[in-house]
Amino acid sequence: MGHVCPWWLGYVLASPLRRIFQPQERILGDYVKAGMTVLDVGSGMGYFSLWMARTVTESGRVVCVDLQEKMLRSLKRRAVKAGLEARIEVRVCGKDNLGINDLAGQIDFALLFAVAHEVPDPLGMLSQVQKALNADGACLLAEPRGHVTEAEFEDTVRLTGEAGFYIIDRPAVPRSRAALFGKH
Ligand SMILES: C[S@@+](CC[C@H](N)C(=O)[O-])C[C@H]1O[C@@H](n2cnc3c(N)ncnc32)[C@H](O)[C@@H]1O
């Protein structure tokens, strides 16, 4: 398990300047559609969550889960400012418990962006996400190239198999190592 991202770094990660190298539509445009229920695990201050909330439209919903209340408080403020608060639910979780048992089989798409390397029990987290996905659901795992070696990423990919996922694709995500999964 690596360090948990300090809360103040959340402001940097949520900056619109990040769009220069990680534009949300390029990374998520193939997966997130109107009407979907999506899950953002380790959402931080919502760089991807707000874009997903716009994309799912008023008929969809985004559930954002994070360990740090400060991240979610800022996310909520940003959601209110953008007029998207009705589509975004925030949940403070425990380090080993995402608190999403009530979502079993309801999630169309789950995003795990730059979070798996911070989690003490990645298999436990992946298993909880797997249960939350519906039968046709997909999960995008992306880890920062700067912090996570190829070998470490492949270790996490192996765990996805144990958690009941199969690999659909290895999409190119800027500055990241990434894989897209479906559910067995
Ligand atoms: C590097 S930030 C990435 C934030 C966001 N996904 C993004 O790409 O902008 C990692 C986030 O994961 C959260 N996190 C760390 N450990 C976690 C855990 N065990 N469960 C849920 N969230 C966690 C941190 O609080 C932080 O907000």
The ligand as an SDF file (V2000), in Angstrom:
LIG
                    3D

 27 29  0  0  0  0  0  0  0  0999 V2000
   -4.3940   10.1740   -6.2850 C   0  0  0  0  0  0  0  0  0  0  0  0
   -6.0230   10.5340   -5.7260 S   0  0  0  0  0  0  0  0  0  0  0  0
   -6.9610   10.3160   -7.2350 C   0  0  0  0  0  0  0  0  0  0  0  0
   -8.2640   11.0780   -7.2260 C   0  0  0  0  0  0  0  0  0  0  0  0
   -9.1010   10.9550   -8.4900 C   0  0  0  0  0  0  0  0  0  0  0  0
   -9.4310    9.5730   -8.7880 N   0  0  0  0  0  0  0  0  0  0  0  0
   -8.4180   11.5940   -9.6630 C   0  0  0  0  0  0  0  0  0  0  0  0
   -7.8880   10.8980  -10.5330 O   0  0  0  0  0  0  0  0  0  0  0  0
   -8.4110   12.8440   -9.6890 O   0  0  0  0  0  0  0  0  0  0  0  0
   -6.4760    9.0660   -4.8220 C   0  0  0  0  0  0  0  0  0  0  0  0
   -7.7630    9.1980   -4.0360 C   0  0  0  0  0  0  0  0  0  0  0  0
   -8.0670    7.9150   -3.4760 O   0  0  0  0  0  0  0  0  0  0  0  0
   -8.5050    8.0930   -2.1380 C   0  0  0  0  0  0  0  0  0  0  0  0
   -8.2350    6.8450   -1.3760 N   0  0  0  0  0  0  0  0  0  0  0  0
   -7.0710    6.4360   -0.8570 C   0  0  0  0  0  0  0  0  0  0  0  0
   -7.2190    5.2470   -0.2220 N   0  0  0  0  0  0  0  0  0  0  0  0
   -8.5360    4.9250   -0.3610 C   0  0  0  0  0  0  0  0  0  0  0  0
   -9.3210    3.8170    0.1040 C   0  0  0  0  0  0  0  0  0  0  0  0
   -8.7800    2.8130    0.8170 N   0  0  0  0  0  0  0  0  0  0  0  0
  -10.6420    3.7960   -0.2260 N   0  0  0  0  0  0  0  0  0  0  0  0
  -11.1740    4.8090   -0.9480 C   0  0  0  0  0  0  0  0  0  0  0  0
  -10.4920    5.8880   -1.3850 N   0  0  0  0  0  0  0  0  0  0  0  0
   -9.1790    5.9490   -1.0940 C   0  0  0  0  0  0  0  0  0  0  0  0
   -7.7190    9.2890   -1.6400 C   0  0  0  0  0  0  0  0  0  0  0  0
   -8.3490    9.8970   -0.5260 O   0  0  0  0  0  0  0  0  0  0  0  0
   -7.6830   10.1750   -2.8850 C   0  0  0  0  0  0  0  0  0  0  0  0
   -8.7650   11.0520   -2.9370 O   0  0  0  0  0  0  0  0  0  0  0  0
  1  2  1  0
  2  3  1  0
  2 10  1  0
  3  4  1  0
  4  5  1  0
  5  6  1  0
  5  7  1  0
  7  8  2  0
  7  9  1  0
 10 11  1  0
 11 12  1  0
 11 26  1  0
 12 13  1  0
 13 14  1  0
 13 24  1  0
 14 15  1  0
 14 23  1  0
 15 16  2  0
 16 17  1  0
 17 18  1  0
 17 23  2  0
 18 19  1  0
 18 20  2  0
 20 21  1  0
 21 22  2  0
 22 23  1  0
 24 25  1  0
 24 26  1  0
 26 27  1  0
M  CHG  2   2   1   9  -1
M  END
$$$$
